[in-house]
Amino acid sequence: MAENNALVAVFAMAEKKTRAKKVVAVLSPATDAKNTVSESEISAVHAHGKKAHLAEESGIDAIHAQSKKIRVAKAGEDEIAAVHAGSRKIRAAEASKEEIAAAQAGRRKISAVAASDDEIESIHAAGAAAAKAEQKELDAAARANKADLMEIEAAAVSASAHSKSSRPVIAVLAGYGLNCEEETADALRMAGADAQIVHFCELEEKPAKLLKYQGFVIPGGWSFADDIASGRVLANKLKHRLGQSFLSFVKSGRPVLGICNGFQVLVTLGAIPDLEGTMAQETTLVTNRQGRFENRWVTLRVEDSVCPFLKGIKFIRAPVRHGEGQFIVRDQAVLADLRKSRMIALRYCDEKLHTGAGYPLNPNGSLDDIAGICNHKGNVLAFMPHPECSVRRELWPNWTRGETHEANSLKLFENFVKKAAEYI
């Protein structure tokens, strides 16, 4: 900006000088022509020229002054640039110092880590040595006790084999809606049996497999959803799929138990009472007289029957859970034969063991209060109540009052297992 102002001033002075020269040029011809110029005019011209000269010198001085200012300004800018450059160098130097310090700190850390690695390696080496020594001690102890361990194992195997051989294996049927196999197997195990839950399909595939068992139980449930009639479909499958094997099992004298749905299956199959020995159906179980499902605890009086499973038992208390439990016979002759042949095993009764009390002590209206029957040999027993659900004192409703009767229910299963053990 200062440089521009100086140029403008130079141009102005040059223009003034040019005008002065023009004036002199104009005046000079007139003087030569007339040769009569007054002193005042000459003085005026000189004065004007002098002013022009002075003005020219003032402009030159101004230009010099302005140039000096420009040089000073440029010098200032150079100094500022130098200062900036110096500042940048200082900052760069400071940054370099920080980088150097960081590098030094990093080297110190690396040295420390290297030292830690050495210590860790030393610790690992010491631990490995200790572990190796400990393992040697353990190996030595194992070698020292090997003979004793082998003797103990052999004794355990021998005891297990003896235990299994002395326990009868009893099949508990499962499948197609039977649903009490778990608690039935539990009761048998409590009684000392090796109870195995076996699906009907396993026996259907290999019917002869049934004969490897020492006992057979058909538990409660709703096989085939009680379609047509309770137990009918399963009874037909058993007859046509396992017929000969089941017949051989029963004729061999091995024990068979039917509980609730199992009772319905066995009477439909004709396995009980089988008075004529032809497996023809002679009795059945129909809808409860009250026309509804019954779920209550009942008392059962043990009758003088040919069934060995009830020996030493006077009564059993257990729950009933059925909708079709009313026992009926084909005719009065069948009922007479049942009584005469001592094949009525259990009757519904009151707490004093008296029969004929009616509903609800007889929960389904069964003929002659009959709750369970057996075949003529006594090795096939079936009934509607569930004694497998009363083999533990906590299952009895009044056990907190000290009323428990689990011993009698468990005795039934113990007698059953005892009979099965004869066929090991």
Beta strands, then each sheet from edge to edge (+ up, - down):
strand 1: 169-174
strand 2: 194-199
strand 3: 215-218
strand 4: 256-259
strand 5: 283-286
strand 6: 294-302
strand 7: 315-322
strand 8: 326-329
strand 9: 344-349
strand 10: 370-374
strand 11: 380-383
sheet 1: 2+ 1+ 3+ 4+ 11+ 10- 9+ 6- 7+
sheet 2: 5+ 8-
end
